[in-house]
Amino acid sequence: MLPLDITHSTVVSAIGRGTTATMESLRARRSGLIPCDFAEVTHGYVGQVPGLDDHAMPPDLAAFDCRNHRLADLSLRTDGFMEAVAEARARLGAARIAVVVGTSTSGILSCEDAFRDRVTADGALPQSFDYTHTHDLFALARYVRAVLGLSGPALTVSVACASSARAFLDAAHLITAGICDAAVVGGADSLCRMTLRGFTALDLVAPGPSRPCDATRDGISVGEAAGFMLLERASDRSKVALLGIGATSDGYHISAPRPDGAGAVVAMRQALAAAGLTPEAIDYVNLHGTGTRANDAAEDQAMTTVFGSGTPCSSTKGWSGHTMGSCGILEAVISTNCLREGFIPGCLGVTEIDPTFRAGIVTENQDRPLRHVMSNSFGFGGANCSLVFGPRA
């Protein structure tokens, strides 16, 4: 099934539009988190993409207009991604390129606005609300396929915060099965009331910027992001490839991680086995690292079980916030660019690493050659996904 070449990528988040801006923010240790003032919610900090409300959607696809699709469209029009897909479409055919995307809430903000503006007399939602093209989970895949002019298979993966990482596995299966020759894989998740208020109700939102792995960490900062990669069969078109994928579902609890990280351990080991690598071959792990007490502790247990204490690891959510279903693609793009540049971003905002942690947490930026990197994404309900990237053999 693997490796698959990563022939192009793009990403947009609070720390920058495009891969260059993203890496510049990481190197400058410049966070994108700001005090929350979104949709009447003012608690905590958020990773909000500047100017998103002003981004114009294509007139012929106006039915899809919502915050989530504006974010996806902004990413697709960044880093030359649409042009790269157009070249692949001309080379392979529109029907031979799949679209596999992940999201956890899709365009729910549009539904929230519609419910707020419902007709007083009978409680009906406004006639202008288009559920199919905005809030429906398949709407994102439908939009990406339409705007890119593709006609291959399309599907949306929704497994909470592991969504856009788990999408890589489905894309790889489609290519391996011969159903397509390439896939646009990634996802988008945007700010909405449900996420902001829901995590606040769970007492998981930090009052200040999130500080993953810190001894006094106190919760997440919700963010938004969109990103995509173009995966193709192994060729001479790229020097970086997707080498391994591991995915499990431990079903321990609807929102709490399993304390010993057993499901995460299996996902990481599966990804290593698929890549034909030992733990010692991984030079950096981008942690899921949300900044909550339970999540970071469970991931430290899992990391120590698989890697011991010698493998450098860190979370980049102190920059971007936790971007929900899109954190997998955001951090996959970050990981592959760290691989290319030989760069490890140390955790942001950490005064003291949790003294109970045994994994090799990095808190200062490092420049060093990297052979292979892993990116972890774990979601509510026990969804775990690990991706391994490295040079194509």
C-alpha positions in Angstrom: 0.0 0.0 0.0 2.8 2.4 0.9 4.8 4.5 0.3 2.8 7.2 -1.4 4.4 10.4 -2.7 3.4 13.8 -1.2 3.6 15.8 -4.4 2.1 19.0 -3.0 0.6 20.5 0.2 -1.1 23.5 1.6 -2.3 24.8 5.0 -4.0 27.8 6.6 -4.3 28.4 10.3 -4.0 31.1 12.9 -0.2 31.1 12.5 -0.2 31.7 8.8 -1.6 31.3 5.4 0.6 28.8 3.6 3.5 26.5 4.5 6.1 29.3 4.4 4.2 31.6 6.8 3.5 28.6 9.1 7.1 27.6 9.4 8.2 31.2 9.9 5.8 31.5 12.9 7.2 28.3 14.3 10.8 29.4 14.0 10.0 32.9 15.4 8.0 31.2 18.3 5.1 33.5 17.4 1.8 32.1 18.6 -1.5 32.7 16.7 -3.6 32.5 19.9 -5.7 35.6 20.8 -8.4 36.3 23.5 -11.6 34.7 22.3 -14.3 37.1 21.0 -16.2 34.9 18.6 -19.9 34.3 18.2 -20.7 35.8 21.6 -18.1 33.6 23.4 -15.5 35.4 25.3 -13.8 32.7 27.4 -10.2 31.6 26.9 -8.0 32.0 23.8 -8.6 30.9 20.2 -6.6 30.3 17.1 -8.7 32.3 14.7 -7.8 32.8 11.0 -7.6 36.5 10.2 -9.8 37.9 7.4 -11.8 34.7 6.9 -15.1 36.4 7.0 -14.0 38.6 4.0 -12.9 35.7 1.8 -15.1 35.4 -1.3 -16.4 32.1 -2.5 -16.6 31.3 -6.2 -19.9 32.7 -7.5 -20.8 29.4 -9.2 -20.5 27.6 -5.9 -22.2 30.2 -3.8 -24.6 27.5 -2.3 -21.6 26.1 -0.4 -20.9 29.5 1.3 -20.1 28.9 5.0 -17.2 29.5 7.3 -15.8 26.0 7.0 -15.8 26.1 3.2 -14.3 29.6 3.1 -11.5 28.2 5.2 -11.1 25.2 2.9 -11.2 27.4 -0.2 -8.6 29.7 1.2 -6.3 26.8 1.8 -6.9 25.3 -1.7 -6.0 28.7 -3.2 -2.7 28.8 -1.3 0.7 27.4 -1.9 -0.1 26.8 -5.6 -2.2 23.8 -4.6 -5.1 24.2 -7.1 -2.5 24.5 -9.9 -0.8 21.3 -8.7 -4.1 19.5 -8.7 -4.9 20.9 -12.2 -1.7 19.5 -13.5 -2.4 16.1 -11.9 -5.9 16.1 -13.3 -4.6 16.8 -16.8 -2.0 14.0 -16.4 -4.2 11.3 -14.7 -7.8 12.3 -15.5 -10.4 13.9 -13.2 -12.0 10.5 -12.5 -8.7 9.1 -11.2 -8.2 11.5 -8.4 -10.1 10.9 -5.1 -11.1 13.4 -2.5 -10.9 12.2 1.2 -11.3 14.8 3.8 -11.8 15.0 7.6 -14.0 17.3 9.7 -15.6 17.1 13.1 -18.2 19.8 12.8 -18.4 20.7 9.1 -20.4 23.9 8.6 -22.3 23.8 11.9 -21.9 27.5 12.4 -24.4 28.0 9.6 -26.8 25.8 11.3 -26.3 27.6 14.6 -27.0 30.9 12.9 -30.1 29.5 11.2 -31.4 28.2 14.5 -30.8 31.6 16.1 -32.7 33.3 13.2 -35.6 30.8 13.0 -39.1 32.1 12.2 -40.7 33.0 15.5 -44.2 32.0 14.5 -43.6 28.3 13.9 -39.9 27.8 14.8 -39.0 26.9 11.2 -35.4 27.5 10.1 -34.9 30.3 7.5 -35.5 29.3 3.9 -32.1 30.6 3.1 -30.4 27.9 5.2 -29.0 25.1 2.9 -28.1 22.2 5.1 -27.0 19.9 2.2 -24.3 22.4 1.0 -23.1 23.7 4.4 -23.7 21.6 7.5 -24.0 18.1 6.0 -20.7 16.2 6.8 -20.3 15.3 3.1 -20.6 19.0 2.1 -16.8 19.5 2.5 -15.9 16.6 0.2 -18.5 17.7 -2.3 -17.2 21.2 -2.3 -13.5 20.2 -2.6 -14.3 17.9 -5.5 -16.4 20.6 -7.3 -13.9 23.5 -6.9 -11.0 21.3 -8.1 -12.9 19.9 -11.1 -12.5 16.3 -10.0 -15.0 13.4 -10.5 -13.3 10.5 -8.6 -14.5 8.9 -5.4 -15.2 11.4 -2.5 -15.8 10.8 1.2 -15.7 12.6 4.5 -14.1 11.0 7.6 -15.5 12.2 10.9 -13.8 10.6 14.0 -13.5 13.7 16.1 -9.9 15.2 16.4 -8.4 12.3 14.4 -10.5 12.9 11.4 -8.1 14.4 8.9 -5.3 12.1 10.0 -7.5 9.1 9.6 -8.4 10.3 6.1 -4.9 9.3 4.9 -5.7 5.7 5.6 -8.9 5.7 3.4 -7.1 7.6 0.7 -4.2 5.0 0.7 -6.8 2.2 0.5 -8.4 3.8 -2.6 -5.1 4.2 -4.4 -3.9 0.7 -3.4 -7.1 -0.9 -4.6 -6.6 0.7 -8.0 -9.8 2.8 -7.7 -7.8 5.9 -8.3 -4.2 7.0 -8.9 -4.0 9.9 -6.6 -6.0 11.6 -3.8 -6.5 15.0 -2.4 -6.5 14.3 1.4 -6.9 16.7 4.3 -9.7 18.5 5.9 -11.1 21.6 7.5 -12.6 22.6 10.8 -13.7 26.1 11.8 -14.7 27.9 14.9 -18.3 27.5 16.1 -20.4 28.0 19.2 -20.8 24.3 19.9 -17.1 23.6 20.1 -16.3 26.7 22.1 -19.1 26.3 24.5 -18.9 22.5 24.6 -15.3 22.4 25.7 -15.9 25.2 28.2 -18.8 23.1 29.7 -16.3 20.2 30.0 -14.0 22.5 31.8 -11.3 21.8 29.3 -10.6 25.4 28.0 -7.6 27.1 29.4 -8.2 30.7 30.6 -4.9 31.8 28.8 -3.0 30.4 25.8 -2.7 26.6 25.9 0.6 25.2 27.2 0.9 21.5 26.2 3.3 19.5 28.4 3.7 22.2 31.0 3.6 21.1 34.7 0.7 23.6 35.3 -1.1 23.2 32.0 -4.8 23.9 32.3 -6.6 23.1 29.1 -6.9 23.7 25.4 -7.3 26.7 23.2 -9.7 26.0 20.3 -8.4 26.8 16.9 -9.4 26.5 13.2 -7.4 25.3 10.2 -7.7 23.7 6.8 -5.0 21.9 4.8 -4.6 19.4 2.0 -2.0 17.1 0.5 -1.9 15.5 -2.9 -0.9 11.8 -2.6 0.2 9.9 -5.6 1.6 6.5 -6.4 5.4 6.3 -5.8 7.2 8.1 -8.6 10.0 10.6 -9.1 7.7 13.6 -8.3 8.5 14.0 -4.7 11.3 13.4 -2.2 9.0 13.1 0.8 6.5 10.3 1.2 3.8 8.9 3.5 5.5 5.7 4.7 3.3 4.3 7.4 -0.2 4.6 8.9 -1.6 3.2 12.1 -5.2 3.5 13.3 -7.1 2.1 16.3 -10.2 2.7 18.2 -10.0 1.8 21.9 -13.5 3.0 22.9 -12.3 3.7 26.4 -14.5 6.7 27.1 -16.6 9.2 25.1 -14.2 12.1 25.9 -11.4 11.0 28.3 -8.3 9.2 26.9 -7.3 5.8 28.2 -4.8 6.7 30.9 -2.2 4.1 29.8 -2.5 5.2 26.2 -2.8 1.5 25.0 -4.7 2.4 21.9 -2.2 5.1 21.0 0.6 2.6 21.5 -0.9 0.2 19.0 -1.5 3.0 16.5 2.1 4.1 16.7 3.4 0.6 16.4 1.2 -0.2 13.4 2.5 3.0 11.7 6.1 1.9 12.3 5.4 -1.6 11.1 3.8 -0.3 7.9 6.8 1.9 7.3 9.2 -1.0 8.0 10.9 1.1 10.7 12.0 0.6 14.3 11.3 3.3 16.9 15.0 4.3 16.7 14.5 5.4 13.1 12.1 8.2 14.1 13.9 11.5 14.8 10.9 13.6 15.8 7.3 13.0 16.9 4.7 15.8 16.6 2.5 15.0 19.6 -1.3 15.3 19.7 -0.5 17.3 22.8 -3.8 19.2 23.5 -2.7 20.8 26.8 -5.2 19.1 29.0 -4.1 17.2 32.1 -5.4 13.9 31.0 -4.5 13.9 27.3 -0.9 14.9 27.7 -0.3 12.5 30.5 -1.8 9.6 28.6 0.3 10.4 25.5 3.4 10.6 27.6 2.7 7.1 28.8 2.2 5.9 25.2 5.3 7.7 23.9 7.4 6.2 26.7 6.1 2.7 26.0 7.0 2.9 22.3 10.0 5.2 22.2 11.5 5.4 25.7 12.8 8.9 26.6 15.3 9.5 23.8 13.1 10.5 20.9 12.5 14.3 20.6 8.8 15.2 20.7 6.7 18.3 21.0 3.2 19.7 20.5 2.6 22.6 18.1 -0.9 23.4 19.5 0.6 26.2 21.6 0.9 28.1 18.3 -2.3 27.1 16.5 -4.6 25.9 19.2 -6.4 22.6 18.9 -8.0 22.7 15.5 -10.3 19.7 16.1 -10.8 17.5 13.0 -8.2 19.5 11.0 -5.3 19.1 13.5 -4.2 15.9 11.7 -3.6 17.6 8.4 -2.2 20.8 9.9 0.3 18.8 11.9 1.1 16.5 9.0 2.0 19.5 6.9 4.1 20.9 9.7 5.8 17.5 10.2 6.7 17.1 6.6 8.1 20.6 6.4 10.1 20.0 9.6 11.5 16.9 7.8 12.5 18.9 4.8 14.1 21.7 6.8 15.7 19.7 9.6 13.8 21.5 12.3 12.1 20.6 15.6 9.7 23.2 17.1 9.9 23.0 20.9 6.7 23.3 22.9 5.6 26.9 23.3 4.8 28.5 26.6 6.3 25.8 28.8 7.9 27.0 32.0 8.5 23.6 33.5 7.9 20.2 31.8 5.5 18.1 33.9 7.9 16.3 36.3 6.0 13.0 35.9 6.7 12.9 32.1 9.4 10.6 30.8 9.2 11.1 27.0 11.7 13.3 25.3 9.8 16.6 25.4 11.5 19.5 23.6 10.9 23.0 24.7 13.3 25.0 22.6 13.6 25.0 18.8 16.3 22.8 17.3 17.9 22.6 13.9 19.1 19.1 13.2 18.9 16.5 10.3 15.7 14.4 10.4 15.3 11.1 8.6 11.8 10.2 9.6 9.0 11.9 11.6 5.7 10.8 13.1 2.6 12.8 13.7 0.0 11.7 16.2 -3.7 12.6 16.3 -6.1 11.2 18.9 -9.9 11.9 19.1 -12.8 11.6 21.4 -14.3 8.1 21.7 -10.8 6.5 21.5 -9.9 7.2 17.8 -6.1 7.1 17.4 -4.1 7.7 14.3 -0.3 7.9 13.7 1.4 8.9 10.4 5.0 8.3 9.5 6.7 10.5 6.9 10.2 10.2 5.4 12.2 10.0 2.2 10.9 7.7 -0.5 13.3 4.8 -0.9 
